[in-house]
Amino acid sequence: MNIRRAKEKDLYKVNAIEQSSFTVEEAGDIDKFKYRLANFPMWFIVAEIEGEVAGAVIGRPMSQRLITDGYYENEDAPEGDALAIINLATDGMYRRKGVGEAMMKYILKAAKESGFASSSLCCKEHLIDYYGKFGYQLIGPSKSEHGGAKWYDMEIVF
Ligand SMILES: CC(C)(COP(=O)(O)OP(=O)(O)OC[C@H]1O[C@@H](n2cnc3c(N)ncnc32)[C@H](O)[C@@H]1OP(=O)(O)O)[C@@H](O)C(=O)NCCC(=O)NCCS
């Protein structure tokens, strides 16, 4: 498995994984992925297996500690020392093989090395323990109404 920064040519596969992993309301679209690659290329990471994109994780610097819904949109936001994780998805064919874990460890190590103070994300209830394995702590129910789902705020302070 090769973990690397995304390129323009990866975006259609990243988008296909996203569409098959989330509801229509929750999923990003190709314009969002283009925006994220153009604006936060350092934090748009893919896992490649035998030349195929198997998953992606996307971060975005923010100036507040917890994510609010604007961070999922193509909106300009101030730089900051917290890294929001705004996407994580693995292709159904490659799940439960450690792809998600490898991508999360990669982005967290890079964030720490780049001087970020913390990282946060919003997740569904069944993934609280999964993110706990990487050191994220549950803050509580999120104000996020992204895609009409119920989300929980999690944060890791480096
Ligand atoms: C959540 C998600 C990204 C995890 O990706 P993944 O690549 O399957 O993640 P991992 O392989 O690192 O870990 C998944 C599970 O497989 C287990 N696992 C890892 N390697 C394994 C292996 N070789 N054999 C068996 N199980 C393994 C892990 O322990 C983990 O178990 P847990 O969920 O009980 O803790 C993936 O399920 C997904 O894309 N879901 C849909 C989108 C989504 O919900 N994204 C998160 C939004 S907050």
The ligand as an ORCA input file, in Angstrom:
! r2SCAN-3c Opt
* xyz 0 1
  C     -14.808      3.878      8.321
  C     -13.936      3.404      7.180
  C     -13.242      4.583      6.540
  C     -12.885      2.436      7.743
  O     -11.999      2.114      6.674
  P     -11.150      0.760      6.649
  O     -10.112      0.923      5.607
  O     -12.047     -0.416      6.557
  O     -10.480      0.846      8.095
  P      -9.495     -0.163      8.826
  O      -9.220     -1.338      7.979
  O      -8.383      0.648      9.320
  O     -10.323     -0.594     10.090
  C     -11.665     -1.066      9.989
  C     -11.881     -2.200     10.923
  O     -11.235     -3.325     10.386
  C     -10.399     -3.893     11.382
  N      -9.246     -4.397     10.651
  C      -8.172     -3.712     10.238
  N      -7.317     -4.514      9.580
  C      -7.886     -5.742      9.573
  C      -7.503     -6.993      9.042
  N      -6.325     -7.165      8.396
  N      -8.355     -8.021      9.170
  C      -9.542     -7.858      9.803
  N      -9.947     -6.700     10.347
  C      -9.128     -5.661     10.229
  C     -10.049     -2.793     12.308
  O      -9.707     -3.262     13.605
  C     -11.327     -2.026     12.312
  O     -12.197     -2.650     13.205
  P     -13.165     -1.833     14.142
  O     -14.027     -1.033     13.196
  O     -13.910     -2.888     14.878
  O     -12.296     -0.968     14.989
  C     -14.748      2.614      6.105
  O     -15.528      1.623      6.746
  C     -15.649      3.494      5.264
  O     -15.238      4.047      4.246
  N     -16.921      3.652      5.696
  C     -17.906      4.460      4.971
  C     -17.588      5.928      5.072
  C     -17.505      6.434      6.508
  O     -18.356      6.127      7.348
  N     -16.461      7.228      6.791
  C     -16.242      7.809      8.075
  C     -16.985      9.097      8.201
  S     -16.823      9.789      9.827
*
